[in-house]
Structures are given as C-alpha cells and as structure tokens.
Amino acid sequence: MARAAEDAGADAIVMGNTVLGMAIDVRTRQPKLGNVMGGLSGPAIKPIALRLVHQCYRAVRIPIIGCGGIQNAEDAVEFMLAGAAAVQVGTASFRDPGVMQKIIDGLQDYCQETGTEALRDLVGQVRLDQHLSDRWLRFAQQSG
Ligand SMILES: Cc1cc2nc3c(=O)[nH]c(=O)nc-3n(C[C@H](O)[C@H](O)[C@H](O)COP(=O)(O)O)c2cc1C
C-alpha cells in the first residue's frame, strides 16, 4: 500500500492508524460499542505501528510520519529509529494536553545525553545487523 501511494505521487505517508477492536458486555451479550467494532488506539497498538513504520521505511523513499501509541520521548525516538521522519500524537494528548511539550523537551534531553546533533540523524538507524529478520528481509529482497 505504501508503494502504491508513493507511485501515485504521495509526498509523505502517515503510518499507521487505529486497529479495529471489539468489546462485548457478557451480561447483555451485546457489543459494547454502538458500531459493534471501533478503532483501538494508544499504547496497546504501539508495537504494531512501529513494525509498520519499519516495513514502510524499507519499501518507500518518501518521508514517513509515525503514529500509534506514542506517549513520551522514548516512544518518539523508537519510531524515528524505525524510520519515521516525524511523529504524530493522538490518544496521549487526551490524557495529558501538555504531553507534546514534554515529548519535545524529552527529545532535546535525549539528543544531549546521546550526543545526537539532529533528530534526522536517528531516522531509520535501528541496528539490525545481528538480527535474523534483517538477513531474511535482505534475502527476500534479493530473491524478488
Ligand atoms: C477520537 C479519535 C478520532 C480519530 N479520528 C481520525 C480521523 O478522522 N481520521 C484518521 O485518519 N484517523 C483518526 N484517528 C486515528 C489517529 O489519527 C491515530 O492514527 C490513532 O489514534 C493512533 O495514534 P494514537 O495512539 O497516538 O492515538 C482518530 C483517533 C481518535 C482517538
């Protein structure tokens, strides 16, 4: 899908969105959500969104905006290391409307502590050299 968007002329991609979920009231046996299913957001979906960003970064050249469960600076750095050029924060700002400033401050602290000159130096820098999945990915890419 990311490649299709890039091929069609997209300037950037927001990856990802909510994941469809469901809840049932065990006494009434009715779905708890009026629409039966609904979008699950927040920390529960972060590993899924992070994996999607990681895969997209290897599939396209346009910038990726990472999104899904980010609630602090460490989460934002994780998404950047996976390949996000920027991040988006939704659910966490409902719980704490000041969370964006905290994340920005936390990113500055992270850069100082780790000697990172610019956030763009983090983009896609997850280290995969010793991981089987990366070797498998390269093998799969070479084999077409
Ligand atoms: C209340 C609410 C409304 C949303 N509305 C939209 C929407 O209209 N269009 C859209 O693409 N995503 C929408 N989303 C999804 C968010 O843009 C985001 O992808 C998702 O919530 C995951 O990020 P988060 O965990 O930081 O919230 C909505 C999310 C929430 C919680």
The ligand as a Tripos MOL2 file, in Angstrom:
@<TRIPOS>MOLECULE
LIG
   31    33     1     0     0
SMALL
NO_CHARGES

@<TRIPOS>ATOM
      1 C1        -11.0000   10.1850   18.8320 C.3       1 LIG1
      2 C2        -10.1630    9.8180   17.6300 C.ar      1 LIG1
      3 C3        -10.5520   10.2530   16.3960 C.ar      1 LIG1
      4 C4         -9.8060    9.9210   15.2520 C.ar      1 LIG1
      5 N1        -10.1990   10.3670   14.0250 N.ar      1 LIG1
      6 C5         -9.4650   10.0580   12.9160 C.ar      1 LIG1
      7 C6         -9.8460   10.5160   11.6260 C.ar      1 LIG1
      8 O1        -10.8530   11.2090   11.4610 O.2       1 LIG1
      9 N2         -9.0670   10.1730   10.5590 N.ar      1 LIG1
     10 C7         -7.9420    9.4080   10.7010 C.ar      1 LIG1
     11 O2         -7.2710    9.1080    9.7130 O.2       1 LIG1
     12 N3         -7.5590    8.9630   11.9250 N.ar      1 LIG1
     13 C8         -8.2880    9.2740   13.0190 C.ar      1 LIG1
     14 N4         -7.8930    8.8020   14.2510 N.ar      1 LIG1
     15 C9         -6.6920    7.9730   14.3490 C.3       1 LIG1
     16 C10        -5.4860    8.8150   14.7840 C.3       1 LIG1
     17 O3         -5.1500    9.7300   13.7640 O.3       1 LIG1
     18 C11        -4.2730    7.9270   15.0430 C.3       1 LIG1
     19 O4         -3.8780    7.3090   13.8390 O.3       1 LIG1
     20 C12        -4.5380    6.8250   16.0480 C.3       1 LIG1
     21 O5         -5.3270    7.3180   17.1170 O.3       1 LIG1
     22 C13        -3.2490    6.2060   16.6090 C.3       1 LIG1
     23 O6         -2.4650    7.1790   17.2510 O.3       1 LIG1
     24 P1         -2.5060    7.4060   18.8510 P.3       1 LIG1
     25 O7         -2.2840    6.0710   19.5030 O.co2     1 LIG1
     26 O8         -1.4370    8.4190   19.1170 O.co2     1 LIG1
     27 O9         -3.8810    7.9440   19.1620 O.co2     1 LIG1
     28 C14        -8.6480    9.1340   15.3900 C.ar      1 LIG1
     29 C15        -8.2550    8.7120   16.6810 C.ar      1 LIG1
     30 C16        -9.0000    9.0390   17.7790 C.ar      1 LIG1
     31 C17        -8.5650    8.5140   19.1510 C.3       1 LIG1
@<TRIPOS>BOND
     1     1     2 1
     2     2     3 ar
     3     2    30 ar
     4     3     4 ar
     5     4     5 ar
     6     4    28 ar
     7     5     6 ar
     8     6     7 ar
     9     6    13 1
    10     7     8 2
    11     7     9 ar
    12     9    10 ar
    13    10    11 2
    14    10    12 ar
    15    12    13 ar
    16    13    14 ar
    17    14    15 1
    18    14    28 ar
    19    15    16 1
    20    16    17 1
    21    16    18 1
    22    18    19 1
    23    18    20 1
    24    20    21 1
    25    20    22 1
    26    22    23 1
    27    23    24 1
    28    24    25 2
    29    24    26 1
    30    24    27 1
    31    28    29 ar
    32    29    30 ar
    33    30    31 1
@<TRIPOS>SUBSTRUCTURE
     1 LIG1         1 GROUP 0 **** ****
